[in-house]
């Protein structure tokens, strides 16, 4: 079965995961755990969040769960946004969302 353009745009490639892992020092950007993976979207996939470096961070399973489904979403989102802005001076959340016709 073929993926839609949106699904492909939101996927995280191995290349992006490798770059994010290196950028984040191989650990969760929230708690510092080395039991982490570079697979957390700042803008959720369900909201069209692209699988690009500027939208992906490394998180451990616990922090990722708290970000996605726990009561800490707002706090973690604020921290993550500050973190990404520190890495990408021209970072803009509007550029992280899939828009039909862009891909």
DAKA-V988439 format. One line per field, one symbol per residue. ss: DSSP state (H for helix, E for strand, C for the rest). phi: phi as a letter, one per 40 degrees, with the letter a starting at -180 (. if undefined). psi: psi as a letter, one per 20 degrees, with the letter a starting at -180 (. if undefined). A space follows every 10 residues. Layout:
ss=???
phi=???
psi=???
//
This chain:
ss=CCCCHHHHHH CCCHHHHHHH HHHCCCCCCC CCCCCEEEEE ECCCHHHCEC CCHHHEEEEE HHHHHHHHCC CCHHHHHHHH HHHHHHHCCC CCHHHHECCC CCC
phi=.ccccccccc cbcddcdccc dcdcggaccc bgcccaacab cccddcbgcc cbdcbbbcbc ccccccccbc cbdccccccc cccccccbdb dacccbbcbd gcb
psi=pqqrhggghi qorhgggggg gggjkkrpig ijpimrqmjp pgpqgijjpq lqgiiprpqr gghgghghir jjggghgggg ggghhhhnhk pohhjjpppp ih.
//
